[in-house]
Amino acid sequence: MKGIDLKSLSRILPGTKTEAKSLFPDLIIVILIAASPFVFYIYKNIPSTETWRTIFFTLESANYLSVSHRTWFFMNKFVPLYLLFLWILTCWHWWRYIILVPITMYVFQLYSVLNNSIKYVDEMEIYWLIPVILVTTTVVYLLRQKLFFKVVKGIDIEKLDEELKKYKADRN
C-alpha cells in the first residue's frame, strides 16, 4: 500500500472515523429537511380557541379566527424560511446570495404574522423587499460578471486594471 495516505484510505474504506465525522453535519441537514412536514403540521395539535394557555406561555388569536389559524399562518411562513436558510447554508454556488431575496420576503411575512397590530398579512411586504432585491441582484450580477470574465474568458480583471493604470501612467 505504498503511496496511499490515511485520508485517501478513509475515502476507500467505509466506517472509518474520518468518514463518520464528515457525514455528521450532512445527517443533521437531512434530518432537518425530513422533519419539515412534521414541523409544519404542528398547528394541527393547537386548539381552535381564541386563547391558549400553557405553563410556559399564553398565545392569543389576535386578528385571526383562532390560535390554530394563527399557528397555521406562522408555519406557512416559518417552514419555507428555515428550508431556505438550510439551502443558503449548504449551497456553494456563486449565485447563492440571491436566495436572500425570498429569505427576506419570508422574514417580513413572518413579522407581519407575529405583530398583533397588523391586520392584513402579505400586503405591504413587497415595498420593503424592493431595496433588498435591487441590492442583492446588483451584487450577484457583479459577482457573475467577475466570474464570467475570470473563468470563461480567462481575463483577470485586477491584472487588467493594473495594466490600464500602468498605461495611463506611461501616457502622462
N, C-alpha and C positions, 0 to 999 in steps of 0.2 A: 504494500500500500504506500509506496513511495510517491510523494508529491501531493497527497491528499491531506488537507488540513482539517481541523476539528469542525470548522464552520461548514465546509462542503460535505463532510461526513454527516453532520446533523441534518442537512437537507436530503441526503440519500436515505438515511435510516430513520424511520418514523419512531416516535416515542422518546426521543432524546429531550433533555431539559431545555435546550435552546429552542427547539420547535414548540414545546409546550408553552414557553414564555411568550413566543411571538404570536401564538394563537389566542392567548387570553384576552387581549383587547378586542380582537375580532369576535370572539364569543360573546362578549358584553354587548357589542353593537348588534349582533344577530338577535340576542335575547330582547334588547330594547325594541328592535323593529318588530319582532314576533309578538311582543306584548302590546303593541299599539291598538289592535282591536279590543283587547280586554280593557285597556285604559279608556278608550272611547266609550265603551258601554257601561262605565261606572254610573252614568246618570240613571240607568235602569234600577239601581239599588237605592236611589234617593227618593224619599217620599214626595207625593204630589200635594204638598201643603204649602201654605204661604210662609211659614216659618219652620225651620228645622233646628232643634236644639240638641246638642250633644254635650258631653262633659268637656270637650276640647274647644268647641266654637258654636256660634249661632249663625245660621245662614238664612237670610230673608230673600223673598222672591223679588222685591223691589218693583221694577216695571214689567215683570214677567208674570205669566199666569200662576206659576208655582216654582218651588225650588228645583224641582225636577226639570222644568223647562229652562230655567236659568243655567243649570248644570249642563243641559244638552247644548245650549248656545256656547258655553265655555269650552266644552270638549270639542265642538266643531272648529274652534279656533286653536285650541291648545295642541291637539294631536298632530295636525299638519305642521304646526310651528316646531314641535320637538322632532318630527321627522326631517324637517328642513335643516334644523340645527345638526342633526346626525349627518345629513348629507354634506353640509358645508365643512364639517369637521373631518370627514373621511374622504372627500374629493380632493384630488391633487391636480386637476386640470387647470389650465391658465384662466378659464372663464368662470371659475367657481365663485368669484366675488359678485357675480350678477345674481346669485342666489340670495344676496342680501335684500334685493327688491321684494320678493314675496315674504321674506322673513319680517321685514319692516311692516309690510301690509298686515300680516297676521298679528304683529305686536300692537299696532294701532287698533285693530279689531278686538283683540283681547282686552285692551284697555277700555274700550267702549262697553264691553260686556261687564267688566268689573266695576266701572264707575256708575254709581246709582243715580247720578244727576243727569246722565244721558238717556233720553227717552227712546231714540231710534238708533239701532245698531246698523253698521255698514252703510252709512250715508255720506259722511264727510271725510273719510279716511283717504280718499284719492287725492284730495287737495294737500294733505300733509305728506303724501307719498311722492308727489311730483318732484320736489327738490332732491329727494333720495334717488329717484330714478335718473334724473339728469346727471347728478354727480357720479353715481355708480356706473352708468352707461358710458360716460366720458372716460372714466378711469379704465374700465375694461377695454374700451376701444383703443385707447392709447397703449395699453399693455399688449393688445393684439397686434397693433401696428409695429411695436418694437420687436415682438417675437417674430412677426412675419418677415421683417427685413433681416433679422439676425439668422433665423433658422431656414426659411425658404429661399431667400435671395442671397444669403451668406454675407450680408452687409452689416458691419458693426457700426452702429450709429455714433458711438463715442469716438471711434477712430476717425469717422467721417468728420465729426465736429472738430477734432484736433487738427485734421488736415485743412479744414476750412479756416481755422484760426491761424494756422501757420501760413496759409496762402494770403490771408488778409494782412498779416504782419509783414510778409515779404513785399507786398504791394505798397505798403506805407513806408 
